[in-house]
């Protein structure tokens, strides 16, 4: 049986999904990060399939989303998009440390996956944490500064008045550079990375992410099976069932999942 627990660490609410026979055991761990204006509950189909394979799955709410919503509309939230991204990268480590300290997670078998904003967070987290052993980005982007500058350009073209001066914006762009995987791709260190992106995506541009993949392929020459890009020729900004199933298979293959027999006391 799959258990779903609604839990909280400090001010971070999250869903904790696990097979009941593994509830108190150290298991391979996968974090799933949702997209902009979404919430943790919207990705339970991923969590269910991963838990069926024996993973412990943690789905947190990003700041101002789900249980953490404070009434802001999407435009107000967009002005804080990158601060939410960076904050979530920090919170993932808090959650990881808690689970490892409680001996509920195998520290050498931890994965991270996200959709859209969650995929962006996944790429950024890879610049910070060597403990991420395998990752999946679903329509995310590693190009932090490029994407942020593009978002600001689009907002200005739309006639939206920004609550930041040009000087403040430059400071924000500079603060993103340590998380920009496109500028420090060596930090991947040939770790398993699966990227899925729809070629018709109108929200997170396809081409810069594909260009990043082309750039890092050479670095994976000794372990080509650890890097894979799935191009969906027809998809827009919506994850396909193929992407769902490939995500589950990726972690099953690259986190060395073992189908343990439950321990009965």
Secondary structure, 3 states (H helix, E strand, C coil): CEEEEEEEECCEEEEEEEEHHHCCCCEEEEEEECCCCCCHHHHHHHHHHHHHCCCEEEEECCCCCHHHCCCCCHHHHHCCHHHHHHHHHHHHHHHHHHHHHCCCEEEEEEEEEEECHHHHHHHHHHCCCCCCCEEEEECCCCCHHHHHHHHHHHHHHCCCCCCCCHHHHHHHHHHHHHHCHHHCHHHHCCCEEEEEEECCCCCCCHHHHHHHHHHHHHHHCCCHHHEEEEEECCCCCCCCHHHHHHHHHHHHHHCCCCCCCCCCC
